[in-house]
Amino acid sequence: MLDIHHCHEFYHNQIGMALQNGIRHEILPHLPATPIKNGLILGYGEGFINDKHFDSPPIYAYSDLMGAKNNSKNTENYSCLVKPYQLPFANEQFEFIFSIHFFDQLEAMGDAMGEANRVAMQGGILITIFNNTQGVWVRHGNNPFADNFVYSNQSFCKNLQENGWQVQELTQFGFSPLHLYPERLGRALEKLGKKYMPLLGGLSMVVARKVNLAPKRIKAQYNLLWEPQNELSHATRNHNT
């Protein structure tokens, strides 16, 4: 199981920063045109979306399966520790959800997708990043994605659709280790990969919209597993998105 400390270390080294920059580049065109009022970041989402895209700070929800308890005092922004199958938020609370290192950490990811559906507003947007089974270097490399359950694109999208989400776009990216090349060359290789080998990207991204209620709705639980002892504080950070 992926550990939150592994994520933190990875995204602060050269390989991780290059991969994070590539992920930001993929996310950016799909963000809402107007600032997001109610945003939720599931998994380890620090640094992927610039704060300027939010009208008010998003909630960063770390899975209790990631060993985050020991790291809780060091988390930044508005943060909480959650059970993936029982999110501590109200029905239809969020207009935008971003997830990474979350659904593909779970053996029963469909149940967690149903919970994400419950807390999303009708018409709300979900952007999620996960390991592409047909990619090679990400799945077998020393990175957080190598520790995930392996789901095919078809299985992942089917689970979303069965839980009230309409898949609007599925794309692959990360066709090579981005840290090995200058940024401009890396972007050129990404374009070639998408044109000639679209199924072989190391990572997959799904953009989905909530169109129906998930068939099995779990009653909301409003008790956070953890939150800071003092008033929740927001740390201003400089991201590149």
N, C-alpha and C positions, 0 to 999 in steps of 0.2 A: 504494500500500500504506500502511496506517495506521502512523503512527509513534508510539512510546510517549511522546515528548515532547508530541505533540499531545494525547494523552489526559490527561497530567498537567496541562497548561495548561487544557484544557477543563473538567475536573472541579474546578478551583480558581477558576473564575469564576462569576458569578451564574447563567448559563444552565445550566452543568454541574452546579452544586450542587443546583439545583432538579430537574433531570432525575435525578440520582443519588438524591435523596430520594424521588422518585416510584418509581424502580426498587426501592429498599429496601422501600417500602410494599407493592409487589407480591410481593416475595420472602418477606417475613416469615411469612405464613400457611402457607407450604409447607416451612418449616424443620422438622427433626425435633424432637419434643417434649423429648427428652433431649439434653444436650450432645454434640456430635460429637467422637468420639475421633480419627478419621483423616479429615481434610478436605483437598481439593485445589482450588485456585482457578486456573483456566486463563484466560490472556489478561491484560487489565488489570482486575483485580478489587479493587483497593484501595478500602476504604471502603464497600463495598456490604453487607457482613455484619459485624455487631458481634462482637468477639472473645468476648463472653460466651456466644455460641452454640457455642463450641468448648471441649471438655474440655482439649485441648492445641492449640497454635498450628497453623493450617493451613499448607500449603506453597503459596506463590504462585509459579506457573510462568508466566513470560513467554515468548512465542514469539520465537524467534531471527529471525523475519521482521519484527519490530516495531522493529528498530534499537535493541534494549535494551542492547547491549554497552557503549555509551558512557555509559549511565545506571546501570550496575550498581552503582557505589559509592554511589549515592543511594537504592537500593531499600530498603524497610523490611520488617520481619517476616522469617520464614524464606522465602528467595527463591532461585530458580534460573532459569536460561535453558535452554529446551528446544527440541528439534525437534518440531513438532506431530505428525509421523508416526512418531516413535520416542521416546516418553516414557521418561525414565530412572528408572522406578519398577518395583517388583516386581508380579507378577501379583496381582490381588485385594487391593491394599494399602489402598484408600480406600472408606469407607462413604458418602461424600458428595462430589460434585463440583459446583462452580459455574463456569460459563464465560460470559464476555462479551468481545467483541472477539477472538474466537478462531476458532470454526468458520467463521463467515462471512467470515473473512479468507483462507480457503483455497479454491483451485480444486478440490481433491479432498477436500472436507470429510468424505466418508464414510470415508476411510482414517483420518482423525484421530478420528472417532467410534468406529471400531473399536479404536483405541489406548486411548481413554478407557474403552471397555468392558473391555479387558484389565486395566487397573489398578483397575477398580471391583470391589468385593466383590459376590458374588451377592446380588441384592436391593438393591444400592446405588442411591442417588438421584442423578440428574443434573438440575440446573436450569440452563437456558441462555437467554440473552437475545440476540435478533438483530433485524435490520432487517425490518420488515414491508413487502413490496413494494406493498401497497395503501395504505399510509400515504403522506403527502405531505411534511409539514414536516420530519420527521426525515431522510428520504432526500435532500432537496434543501437542507438547512440546513448551516450551518457547524459541524458536530459530527462526532465520530468515526464515527458510524454511516453517514455519507454516503460514507465511503471503502471500505465493504465490498463484497464480491461480493453481487449481488442474487439471493436464493433465495426462491422462494415458500414459504408455510407447508407446502403439500403436499409439495414437494420436500425440505424440511428434515426433516419428520417421516418421510418415506419412507426417507431416508438413515439416520435413527436406527433405525428398525425393521429395516432390512436389516443392521444391525450390532449386533443383540442387545438393543436397548432397546425397552421397551414404553412408548409415549406415554400418560401418564395424564391430562394436561391441556394444552391449548393455549389461550392467551388473548392478546388484544391490549390494549394500553394506550398511554398517551401520545397522547391524541387532539388535544392542542393544546400549544403551547409553555408548559410549566408555569411558567416564570419570569415570565410576563406577568400572573399572577393571584395574589392572596393564597392561602395554602395551602388554606383552607376552600373557597374558590370553585373552586380547581383540583380538589379532590377531588369536588366536586359535578359539575363538567364531565366528569370521568372516569366517574362513575356514569351520567350521561346518555349518554355515548359508548358505554359497554359495553351499555347497554340498547337504544339505537336505531341505533347504527352500529358494531356489534361487530367488523366486519372492517376498519375504517378507522383503527385505532390506529397510531401511528407505529412502535411496537415490538411484537414478539411474544415471548412467554415459553412455553417448553415445560418441563414437569415429566415426567421419564421414570424408569423403573426398569429395572435390568439383570435380564433374565429368561433370556437365552441368551448363549452365547459368540459373539463376532463370527466370521463364517465364515473370515476370513483373519487369523489371529493373528500378530502380529509379535513375534519373540523380543525379550525385554526387554534393553535396553542400560543399564548402570548407570553410565555416565560422564556426569556433568553437563557441559554446555558451560561453565558458569560457576557458581561459588559464592563467597561472601566469603572473603577471605584468612584472616581470623580466625574464631573460633568463631561459628556462626550465632547471631544475636541477635534477640530479639523486642522490638519497640517497642510499648509500651502506647499505644493510641490510643482516642480517644473518638468513637464513631460513634453515629448516631441510631436504628439499627434496634432 
